[in-house]
Amino acid sequence: MSTPPNIPAMACMNEAGLFSPLTDAEKKSALALNAQDGKQGEVWEPITPPPTEPEMPRSATALWVYRDAEGRPLYARFRREDEGGHKVVLPLTYGHRVWIDRNGKERDVTGWHWKQPAKPLPLYGLDRLAALPDAPVLLVEGEKAADAAYSLFPDMAVITSGGSTSVSSADWSPLAGRRVTIWPDNDAPGEKYAQAAIDALRNAETQSVHMVKMPEGLPEGWDLADDLPMDLTQNGETPPLKILRPLVDQAPQAESNVKMPPGYSMTSRGLYFTPEPTGELPPVPVWVSAPFEVIAETRDEGGMGWGLLINWLDRDRRYHQWAIPKKMVHGEGKDIAGELEDAGLNCNISATRHLRQFIASVYTRTRLRCVTSSGWHKTEQGPVFVLPNGVTLGAGRKAVAFQTTRAASGSEYATAGTLEEWQKEIAVYASGNSRLLFALSVAFCGPLLDILGEQSGGFHIIGKSQSGKSTALYAAGSVWGKGDRDGMVRSWRGTSNGTEGIACETSDTLLILDEMGQADSREVGDITYMLANNTGKQRAGRNGEARARKTWRSLFLSTGEVTLATKMGEIGRRAMAGQEVRLVSIQADAGAGMGLFEALHDLPSAGEMADHIRRAARTCYGTASRAYLAALVKERDDDEAGLTESIKGLVDKFESDCLPAGPADGQVRSVVRRFGLVSAAGELAVAYDVLPWARGEATRAAKACFQSWLEERGGTDAAEDREAIEQIRAFIEQHGESRFALLGGPEGEVENPHSRTVSRVGFRRLTDTPDGSQWEYLILPEMWRKEVCKGIDANRAAKVLLEAGYLLPGDGKNLTRYRRIPGEGRLRVYAVSGSILEGETA
């Protein structure tokens, strides 16, 4: 092992990365760089992991090896005495070092050197941390104290970052989600180390941070490697562990960030309130709740909506977090306690007033911006994405908190299994199945709406029972959470108010509604409009002033055995074109004789495949959206303009590829761009290695589904125009003999003037055409507006019929023409060709 001379060091990293070997040219360049400044040059390349265990230097009195979670050495620190007899601690790291010694000779040695590894430095005790994944963590100062603490508390994962100035250099990320207790040395440097560690641990998103309150009577500089003073152990009669263990177990929450209200204390057993003494007997502390940690106070951008962000572990050691709106403390105390109890935090039934008072009175210096809706939000650090369960992704994730009145909000957005398992058990089966490919691509669409500034909208998969419709929903739901009716898949059976709340909770993610047939026919149309228009009802508060409306962005996915028009028709209502554009119907039957499916992937039947996907959606879920969002948030933060342009380019190409030559109505263009967005979402998820499909497969599926919709629609003209023709055709078919007086005879007189046409709307007569005789229907203008075109724009309907060749041209600019009616004189009428009944232009 080489012992380098005590010269200034210059660490050097080449372009390929810290651990890539330097070329001879790079070494000489680095050495020459120092030589130009009159310094002795040096090139230092740490190598991790080292191939050998470190050996204690001859002059050392102690050696501590820092190891990774598997127990492999990373680097070491050793203690020795300097020339003055003072103890010093030096690093020992394996690596490649090139330097010029004092004699001007170049030295080149690979081995263990008294050098520092690359920062951030690992913690001492990572192997202990990995061996005790559910144990509380004890943080001490220095390796000697850590070894002594591990002997005292073997049930705890004892770690340290090293000396008193090592906090800023350490990597604290392995402690994320762990409950950490700090035991500081009993001196000023120890207190300083503890305070710096508190901030580092909070930034690492630990579950909680507590700090031991040191007892009186300890000497200056005392740590856990030292013996306890005799007066504390009653001259050795009391075992040290009996004194030390309660200090750890009852360590209060670290107070650098939180100021407890008078009378309150937080221990490992929970929150307590000690009332003021009122007599000779000491007051008895009241247990309020199980332990939790206060993270920050929250408020919105305008300084309103204040709340308190807390987190805790339930009895199964699952992590929970809730930003409690402070306005709830002035309601029923059981509301807060009930929500906490429901999420696994035990509360004292008779102490709810103490809980409310604590929430109202506790103080913390940390402030976070609260948001009340999931999805995209902007921070000074960059864009963040908030999931409905409070999980936040993005560089600015520590600046925001999701605040709701329910502790268990967004519980559907849990995860199970790994991304690889989800891909293997669900996503691969979509390949070759256009409807399944499309449904999974829709699941990734929600986060793109805000990036492109697109409106909400939906897709409705329609087909007979047992055709695989719900299977597509379960697969899509598994992208975000548990893919069943207890998770992401909701029922159409509900009120518009209830659906409004769900839409708000699922903003920018995915809203799934199953079985439209169960919906209230009176509300289904309003729900469709509401979901697509991004906003709920305007309501008044108690004082009559307008309350803030709920808003969202959502690509929603629906199924049913009936269309929206059929469902509304059950109560005699007609679906408007705008509603059918907002909720686009797609036939579930892919035309392969297997319902939704076209490829079975070696499974024996379509039923077996549907059952497999349903089962998998209950065991592998939630991971795909996390991986997709992690990549999307980073790309939006790095280059939002470039991301937007690339997605828009995909949508534009999809539109140009799918629309036939010639003019297309704006409604069709709106729908084709929504299909294009689904295509782009699928291709983006493929590019992020989230979906295991070939490139272009999501686009082909979206095109197949769009063509299915377009064929069912009957063309690219406006829906209102088709509806106008269909309505007038239906009226003539229904009333062609009963409400149109028959004209006949050589003078065109009424054939039977003594008969009376009840509720007459006009006249009919036979006319000669090159193809033979044909009926002509002469409709009176007032009846045209009130009866024939009831519920639609009568003037637009006349123009549509004229363009289609079904309305005979009027005189001049008029759409009507004069006809002489015997006994009536010359009347203006709309002259409709009988060819409208044949569906062909005249």
ZAMARGU-4260 file (C-alpha; in steps of 0.2 Angstrom, whole numbers, plus 5000, padded with zeros to 4 digits):
<rodrens>
0) 5000/5000/5000 | 5007/5017/4995 | 5008/5031/5007 | 5008/5048/4997 | 5018/5063/5002
5) 5009/5077/5011 | 5006/5088/4995 | 4991/5098/4989 | 4980/5086/4979 | 4970/5090/4963
10) 4956/5078/4959 | 4954/5076/4940 | 4939/5069/4931 | 4939/5065/4912 | 4924/5068/4900
15) 4918/5050/4900 | 4915/5051/4919 | 4923/5050/4936 | 4926/5031/4936 | 4932/5030/4918
20) 4951/5027/4916 | 4961/5042/4911 | 4971/5041/4895 | 4990/5045/4895 | 4986/5061/4887
25) 4974/5066/4900 | 4986/5062/4914 | 5000/5072/4906 | 4988/5087/4903 | 4982/5087/4921
30) 5000/5086/4928 | 5005/5100/4916 | 4991/5111/4922 | 4997/5111/4939 | 5015/5113/4934
35) 5010/5129/4925 | 5005/5136/4942 | 5022/5131/4950 | 5013/5117/4959 | 5017/5098/4961
40) 5004/5090/4950 | 4992/5075/4954 | 4979/5065/4945 | 4967/5055/4957 | 4955/5042/4951
45) 4945/5033/4964 | 4939/5016/4959 | 4923/5009/4967 | 4921/4995/4972 | 4939/4991/4977
50) 4945/4973/4973 | 4952/4971/4990 | 4949/4974/5008 | 4959/4989/5016 | 4973/4986/5028
55) 4976/4996/5043 | 4991/5008/5040 | 5006/5004/5052 | 5004/5021/5061 | 4985/5019/5063
60) 4976/5015/5080 | 4959/5011/5073 | 4951/5008/5056 | 4933/5009/5051 | 4927/5002/5034
65) 4913/5010/5025 | 4903/4997/5016 | 4888/4996/5004 | 4871/4988/5008 | 4879/4971/5002
70) 4894/4973/5014 | 4907/4976/5000 | 4920/4989/5005 | 4918/5007/4998 | 4932/5016/5007
75) 4939/5018/5025 | 4944/5030/5038 | 4958/5027/5051 | 4964/5036/5066 | 4982/5040/5070
80) 4992/5053/5079 | 5001/5068/5071 | 5018/5074/5075 | 5011/5084/5089 | 5003/5069/5097
85) 4985/5075/5092 | 4973/5062/5085 | 4968/5064/5067 | 4956/5054/5056 | 4961/5052/5038
90) 4952/5043/5023 | 4958/5028/5014 | 4952/5025/4997 | 4956/5013/4983 | 4961/5021/4966
95) 4973/5026/4953 | 4985/5040/4957 | 4998/5049/4947 | 5009/5062/4955 | 5026/5070/4954
100) 5036/5068/4970 | 5047/5080/4978 | 5062/5074/4968 | 5052/5079/4952 | 5049/5060/4948
105) 5032/5055/4941 | 5024/5041/4952 | 5010/5030/4945 | 5002/5018/4958 | 4985/5009/4959
110) 4980/5004/4976 | 4974/5010/4993 | 4979/5029/4996 | 4976/5041/5009 | 4964/5050/4998
115) 4945/5055/4999 | 4932/5046/4987 | 4921/5055/4976 | 4907/5065/4984 | 4893/5063/4991
120) 4901/5051/5003 | 4892/5035/5009 | 4886/5033/5027 | 4895/5022/5039 | 4883/5007/5043
125) 4874/5005/5026 | 4876/4986/5028 | 4867/4987/5045 | 4854/4998/5038 | 4850/4985/5024
130) 4850/4971/5037 | 4837/4980/5047 | 4825/4987/5034 | 4810/4990/5047 | 4821/4995/5062
135) 4822/5013/5068 | 4838/5022/5064 | 4850/5029/5077 | 4862/5043/5070 | 4878/5047/5080
140) 4893/5057/5077 | 4909/5047/5073 | 4912/5029/5069 | 4918/5024/5087 | 4902/5030/5094
145) 4892/5021/5080 | 4901/5004/5085 | 4898/5007/5103 | 4879/5012/5100 | 4877/4996/5089
150) 4883/4985/5104 | 4871/4994/5116 | 4856/4994/5104 | 4857/4979/5092 | 4839/4981/5087
155) 4843/4998/5079 | 4851/5002/5063 | 4866/5013/5069 | 4874/5024/5056 | 4885/5040/5055
160) 4892/5051/5042 | 4908/5053/5051 | 4915/5068/5060 | 4907/5084/5066 | 4909/5093/5049
165) 4904/5078/5038 | 4885/5082/5036 | 4886/5092/5020 | 4897/5079/5011 | 4886/5064/5015
170) 4873/5055/5004 | 4858/5054/5015 | 4846/5047/5002 | 4847/5029/5010 | 4837/5035/5025
175) 4822/5041/5015 | 4806/5035/5023 | 4815/5029/5039 | 4812/5035/5057 | 4828/5042/5063
180) 4834/5047/5081 | 4849/5058/5083 | 4861/5056/5098 | 4872/5071/5098 | 4889/5072/5107
185) 4888/5082/5123 | 4897/5098/5117 | 4895/5112/5105 | 4901/5103/5090 | 4890/5089/5094
190) 4875/5101/5094 | 4880/5109/5078 | 4882/5092/5070 | 4864/5087/5076 | 4856/5103/5069
195) 4865/5101/5052 | 4859/5083/5051 | 4841/5087/5055 | 4840/5098/5040 | 4849/5085/5029
200) 4837/5071/5035 | 4822/5082/5031 | 4828/5085/5014 | 4831/5067/5012 | 4812/5064/5015
205) 4814/5053/5031 | 4798/5048/5039 | 4802/5057/5055 | 4817/5065/5065 | 4819/5064/5084
210) 4833/5070/5095 | 4838/5063/5111 | 4837/5075/5126 | 4853/5073/5135 | 4852/5071/5154
215) 4860/5082/5167 | 4877/5077/5174 | 4886/5071/5158 | 4903/5078/5156 | 4908/5089/5141
220) 4911/5079/5125 | 4903/5063/5132 | 4897/5051/5118 | 4890/5033/5118 | 4908/5026/5117
225) 4911/5033/5135 | 4906/5026/5152 | 4892/5034/5161 | 4897/5045/5176 | 4895/5035/5193
230) 4882/5047/5200 | 4870/5043/5186 | 4872/5024/5188 | 4871/5026/5207 | 4889/5020/5209
235) 4887/5006/5196 | 4871/4998/5203 | 4860/5004/5189 | 4864/4996/5172 | 4869/5009/5159
240) 4856/5002/5146 | 4842/5005/5159 | 4847/5023/5159 | 4851/5025/5140 | 4837/5015/5132
245) 4822/5026/5138 | 4832/5042/5132 | 4831/5034/5114 | 4813/5027/5115 | 4806/5044/5122
250) 4816/5056/5111 | 4805/5070/5106 | 4803/5076/5089 | 4818/5087/5083 | 4813/5105/5087
255) 4824/5114/5075 | 4809/5115/5063 | 4794/5113/5075 | 4789/5123/5090 | 4777/5113/5101
260) 4762/5122/5109 | 4762/5124/5128 | 4759/5108/5136 | 4761/5096/5121 | 4775/5084/5119
265) 4779/5071/5105 | 4787/5055/5110 | 4789/5038/5103 | 4773/5033/5111 | 4763/5047/5103
270) 4757/5065/5106 | 4753/5070/5124 | 4745/5085/5133 | 4750/5089/5150 | 4738/5102/5158
275) 4743/5116/5170 | 4744/5110/5188 | 4728/5115/5198 | 4732/5107/5215 | 4746/5099/5225
280) 4746/5083/5214 | 4756/5084/5198 | 4745/5084/5182 | 4743/5068/5173 | 4748/5068/5154
285) 4734/5064/5142 | 4738/5053/5128 | 4731/5061/5112 | 4736/5050/5098 | 4749/5039/5091
290) 4766/5047/5085 | 4767/5057/5069 | 4778/5070/5062 | 4774/5088/5058 | 4782/5092/5042
295) 4777/5110/5037 | 4763/5122/5037 | 4754/5124/5020 | 4745/5138/5011 | 4741/5143/4993
300) 4749/5156/4982 | 4737/5169/4988 | 4740/5166/5007 | 4724/5156/5009 | 4720/5138/5012
305) 4731/5136/5027 | 4735/5118/5033 | 4747/5107/5042 | 4756/5093/5033 | 4760/5078/5044
310) 4766/5060/5041 | 4765/5044/5050 | 4767/5025/5049 | 4752/5014/5053 | 4753/4998/5063
315) 4759/4988/5047 | 4773/5001/5045 | 4765/5009/5029 | 4769/5027/5026 | 4755/5040/5026
320) 4754/5058/5023 | 4740/5071/5025 | 4740/5090/5023 | 4726/5094/5035 | 4716/5110/5031
325) 4716/5120/5047 | 4698/5126/5044 | 4693/5108/5049 | 4699/5112/5067 | 4684/5123/5069
330) 4672/5109/5064 | 4668/5093/5072 | 4684/5086/5081 | 4679/5069/5076 | 4681/5073/5057
335) 4700/5075/5059 | 4702/5060/5071 | 4691/5049/5060 | 4701/5052/5045 | 4717/5049/5054
340) 4710/5033/5062 | 4704/5027/5045 | 4722/5029/5039 | 4730/5020/5053 | 4734/5033/5066
345) 4726/5029/5082 | 4718/5043/5091 | 4711/5045/5109 | 4692/5046/5107 | 4690/5058/5123
350) 4705/5069/5118 | 4699/5076/5101 | 4699/5094/5107 | 4717/5092/5112 | 4721/5086/5094
355) 4712/5100/5086 | 4721/5113/5097 | 4737/5105/5093 | 4734/5106/5074 | 4728/5124/5076
360) 4743/5130/5087 | 4759/5120/5082 | 4772/5131/5073 | 4784/5126/5060 | 4796/5137/5051
365) 4794/5127/5035 | 4781/5133/5023 | 4775/5123/5008 | 4762/5129/4994 | 4747/5118/4995
370) 4738/5112/4980 | 4720/5105/4980 | 4720/5096/4963 | 4731/5083/4956 | 4741/5085/4940
375) 4753/5098/4934 | 4759/5113/4945 | 4772/5126/4942 | 4786/5130/4955 | 4801/5141/4955
380) 4812/5125/4954 | 4802/5118/4939 | 4786/5109/4934 | 4780/5096/4946 | 4766/5082/4945
385) 4756/5078/4960 | 4747/5062/4960 | 4730/5061/4969 | 4738/5051/4984 | 4750/5065/4987
390) 4766/5058/4979 | 4774/5072/4970 | 4787/5071/4955 | 4799/5084/4949 | 4813/5095/4954
395) 4801/5106/4964 | 4792/5092/4973 | 4798/5098/4990 | 4789/5115/4988 | 4771/5109/4986
400) 4759/5098/4996 | 4743/5090/4991 | 4729/5096/5003 | 4712/5088/5004 | 4699/5085/5018
405) 4702/5066/5017 | 4718/5058/5024 | 4715/5043/5012 | 4713/5053/4997 | 4719/5045/4981
410) 4721/5028/4989 | 4717/5020/4972 | 4734/5026/4966 | 4744/5013/4975 | 4758/5002/4967
415) 4760/4983/4967 | 4773/4973/4959 | 4787/4980/4947 | 4786/4988/4930 | 4794/4973/4922
420) 4780/4962/4930 | 4766/4974/4923 | 4774/4974/4906 | 4775/4955/4906 | 4758/4951/4913
425) 4747/4965/4905 | 4756/4976/4892 | 4763/4963/4881 | 4746/4955/4878 | 4740/4972/4870
430) 4751/4969/4855 | 4741/4965/4840 | 4725/4970/4849 | 4720/4987/4842 | 4706/4991/4855
435) 4718/4985/4870 | 4732/4995/4863 | 4721/5010/4861 | 4714/5009/4879 | 4732/5007/4886
440) 4738/5022/4876 | 4723/5032/4882 | 4729/5029/4900 | 4745/5039/4896 | 4736/5054/4888
445) 4730/5064/4903 | 4747/5072/4907 | 4749/5078/4889 | 4733/5089/4890 | 4741/5103/4900
450) 4757/5102/4889 | 4748/5105/4873 | 4734/5115/4881 | 4720/5103/4875 | 4703/5102/4881
455) 4696/5086/4890 | 4687/5073/4881 | 4682/5055/4881 | 4681/5038/4872 | 4666/5026/4874
460) 4669/5008/4870 | 4652/5001/4865 | 4648/4983/4863 | 4637/4968/4869 | 4640/4960/4886
465) 4655/4949/4888 | 4664/4957/4873 | 4679/4962/4883 | 4675/4980/4886 | 4678/4980/4905
470) 4694/4971/4902 | 4701/4986/4892 | 4696/4997/4907 | 4705/4986/4919 | 4721/4986/4909
475) 4720/5005/4907 | 4717/5007/4925 | 4732/4996/4930 | 4743/5010/4923 | 4739/5021/4937
480) 4733/5010/4951 | 4723/4995/4956 | 4714/4990/4940 | 4697/4984/4946 | 4680/4991/4953
485) 4688/4993/4970 | 4702/5004/4962 | 4703/5014/4947 | 4687/5008/4938 | 4672/5018/4943
490) 4654/5015/4939 | 4643/5027/4928 | 4630/5024/4941 | 4631/5041/4951 | 4625/5059/4951
495) 4634/5073/4942 | 4639/5080/4958 | 4648/5064/4963 | 4656/5062/4946 | 4662/5080/4948
500) 4672/5076/4963 | 4680/5061/4955 | 4685/5071/4940 | 4693/5084/4951 | 4703/5070/4960
505) 4709/5062/4944 | 4714/5078/4935 | 4728/5075/4923 | 4728/5057/4926 | 4714/5045/4920
510) 4695/5044/4924 | 4687/5027/4920 | 4668/5025/4920 | 4661/5007/4917 | 4643/5002/4910
515) 4634/5018/4904 | 4618/5008/4905 | 4618/5010/4924 | 4618/5029/4923 | 4603/5040/4925
520) 4597/5044/4908 | 4592/5062/4914 | 4610/5065/4919 | 4621/5056/4907 | 4621/5070/4894
525) 4625/5084/4907 | 4639/5073/4914 | 4647/5071/4897 | 4647/5090/4894 | 4653/5093/4912
530) 4668/5081/4911 | 4673/5088/4894 | 4671/5106/4898 | 4684/5105/4913 | 4674/5113/4926
535) 4660/5109/4938 | 4644/5118/4943 | 4644/5136/4949 | 4638/5135/4967 | 4634/5148/4981
540) 4641/5149/4998 | 4631/5151/5014 | 4632/5170/5012 | 4626/5169/4994 | 4643/5173/4986
545) 4650/5162/4972 | 4661/5148/4978 | 4676/5143/4968 | 4671/5130/4955 | 4680/5113/4954
550) 4691/5111/4939 | 4701/5097/4930 | 4709/5091/4914 | 4704/5073/4910 | 4705/5060/4896
555) 4691/5049/4901 | 4687/5031/4896 | 4670/5024/4896 | 4661/5008/4891 | 4643/5003/4888
560) 4631/4992/4879 | 4622/5007/4872 | 4628/5024/4865 | 4626/5041/4873 | 4612/5045/4860
565) 4603/5029/4864 | 4604/5032/4883 | 4597/5049/4882 | 4584/5043/4870 | 4577/5033/4884
570) 4568/5048/4891 | 4565/5056/4874 | 4580/5067/4874 | 4591/5069/4859 | 4610/5069/4860
575) 4618/5085/4854 | 4632/5085/4842 | 4643/5093/4854 | 4640/5079/4867 | 4644/5065/4854
580) 4660/5074/4849 | 4665/5075/4867 | 4662/5057/4870 | 4667/5047/4855 | 4660/5030/4852
585) 4672/5015/4847 | 4665/4998/4843 | 4672/4985/4855 | 4671/4971/4842 | 4688/4972/4832
590) 4681/4961/4818 | 4691/4945/4822 | 4676/4935/4829 | 4684/4937/4847 | 4675/4952/4853
595) 4688/4965/4858 | 4703/4954/4854 | 4712/4950/4838 | 4727/4940/4845 | 4727/4928/4859
600) 4746/4926/4862 | 4745/4907/4864 | 4730/4908/4876 | 4716/4895/4873 | 4702/4908/4871
605) 4697/4926/4872 | 4689/4922/4889 | 4705/4915/4896 | 4714/4931/4890 | 4701/4942/4898
610) 4703/4933/4914 | 4722/4934/4914 | 4722/4952/4912 | 4709/4955/4925 | 4719/4945/4938
615) 4735/4953/4933 | 4727/4971/4935 | 4724/4967/4953 | 4742/4962/4957 | 4753/4972/4945
620) 4748/4990/4945 | 4753/5009/4947 | 4771/5007/4942 | 4769/5011/4924 | 4762/5029/4927
625) 4777/5032/4940 | 4790/5028/4927 | 4781/5037/4913 | 4779/5053/4924 | 4797/5053/4930
630) 4803/5053/4912 | 4790/5066/4906 | 4793/5078/4921 | 4811/5078/4918 | 4809/5081/4899
635) 4797/5095/4902 | 4809/5103/4914 | 4824/5101/4903 | 4815/5107/4887 | 4797/5111/4887
640) 4796/5119/4870 | 4805/5105/4862 | 4793/5092/4871 | 4778/5102/4866 | 4784/5103/4848
645) 4788/5085/4846 | 4771/5080/4853 | 4762/5092/4842 | 4771/5086/4827 | 4765/5068/4830
650) 4747/5074/4832 | 4748/5084/4816 | 4755/5070/4806 | 4741/5058/4813 | 4728/5071/4807
655) 4736/5072/4789 | 4737/5054/4788 | 4719/5050/4794 | 4708/5063/4786 | 4703/5059/4768
660) 4706/5072/4754 | 4693/5086/4754 | 4686/5098/4767 | 4682/5091/4784 | 4671/5098/4797
665) 4679/5106/4813 | 4670/5093/4824 | 4680/5079/4814 | 4696/5088/4815 | 4694/5090/4834
670) 4691/5071/4836 | 4705/5066/4825 | 4717/5076/4835 | 4711/5068/4851 | 4715/5051/4843
675) 4731/5058/4837 | 4735/5063/4855 | 4732/5045/4861 | 4744/5039/4847 | 4757/5052/4853
680) 4755/5046/4871 | 4757/5028/4867 | 4772/5031/4856 | 4780/5042/4870 | 4777/5028/4883
685) 4786/5016/4871 | 4801/5029/4869 | 4802/5030/4888 | 4803/5010/4889 | 4787/5010/4899
690) 4776/5001/4885 | 4785/4985/4878 | 4778/4988/4860 | 4786/4991/4844 | 4787/5009/4838
695) 4772/5013/4827 | 4760/5000/4835 | 4751/5013/4846 | 4749/5024/4831 | 4742/5010/4820
700) 4729/5005/4834 | 4723/5023/4835 | 4721/5024/4817 | 4711/5008/4817 | 4699/5015/4830
705) 4698/5032/4822 | 4692/5023/4806 | 4680/5013/4815 | 4672/5029/4822 | 4672/5038/4806
710) 4663/5024/4797 | 4650/5023/4810 | 4648/5042/4809 | 4645/5041/4790 | 4658/5054/4784
715) 4667/5070/4788 | 4653/5083/4787 | 4646/5091/4802 | 4635/5080/4814 | 4622/5094/4814
720) 4620/5093/4795 | 4618/5074/4795 | 4606/5075/4809 | 4596/5089/4800 | 4594/5077/4784
725) 4590/5062/4795 | 4577/5072/4805 | 4568/5079/4789 | 4569/5061/4781 | 4561/5053/4797
730) 4547/5066/4797 | 4542/5063/4779 | 4543/5044/4782 | 4532/5045/4797 | 4519/5058/4791
735) 4521/5057/4771 | 4502/5053/4769 | 4494/5059/4785 | 4500/5077/4786 | 4504/5081/4768
740) 4488/5085/4757 | 4488/5076/4741 | 4488/5087/4725 | 4482/5079/4708 | 4472/5082/4693
745) 4476/5091/4677 | 4477/5108/4686 | 4486/5101/4701 | 4470/5104/4712 | 4468/5095/4729
750) 4463/5077/4724 | 4449/5076/4736 | 4444/5094/4742 | 4431/5087/4753 | 4443/5077/4764
755) 4453/5086/4777 | 4471/5084/4781 | 4473/5085/4800 | 4488/5095/4807 | 4493/5099/4789
760) 4511/5104/4786 | 4511/5105/4767 | 4507/5096/4751 | 4513/5082/4741 | 4512/5078/4722
765) 4520/5067/4709 | 4532/5075/4697 | 4540/5069/4681 | 4559/5067/4681 | 4571/5059/4668
770) 4571/5044/4679 | 4552/5043/4680 | 4539/5049/4692 | 4544/5056/4710 | 4536/5063/4724
775) 4539/5082/4729 | 4534/5088/4746 | 4529/5106/4748 | 4531/5112/4766 | 4524/5128/4773
780) 4537/5140/4781 | 4529/5141/4798 | 4527/5122/4799 | 4545/5120/4793 | 4551/5130/4808
785) 4539/5123/4821 | 4536/5105/4816 | 4548/5098/4803 | 4564/5106/4810 | 4559/5106/4828
790) 4574/5107/4840 | 4586/5111/4826 | 4591/5127/4816 | 4578/5128/4802 | 4587/5140/4791
795) 4603/5129/4792 | 4593/5113/4789 | 4587/5121/4773 | 4604/5126/4767 | 4611/5108/4771
800) 4597/5100/4761 | 4600/5113/4746 | 4619/5108/4746 | 4614/5089/4747 | 4602/5092/4732
805) 4587/5087/4742 | 4579/5105/4742 | 4574/5112/4726 | 4582/5130/4723 | 4571/5145/4727
810) 4570/5161/4718 | 4584/5173/4720 | 4592/5172/4737 | 4577/5163/4745 | 4577/5145/4750
815) 4558/5145/4747 | 4549/5146/4730 | 4532/5150/4725 | 4519/5137/4721 | 4501/5139/4716
820) 4490/5129/4727 | 4472/5127/4721 | 4460/5135/4734 | 4475/5143/4743 | 4483/5154/4730
825) 4502/5157/4727 | 4511/5151/4743 | 4529/5151/4748 | 4535/5133/4752 | 4551/5123/4755
830) 4551/5111/4740 | 4559/5094/4746 | 4563/5081/4733 | 4557/5064/4736 | 4574/5057/4733
835) 4578/5061/4751 | 4569/5045/4756 | 4581/5036/4745 | 4596/5044/4753 | 4603/5050/4736
840) 4605/5067/4730 | 4593/5073/4717
</rodrens>
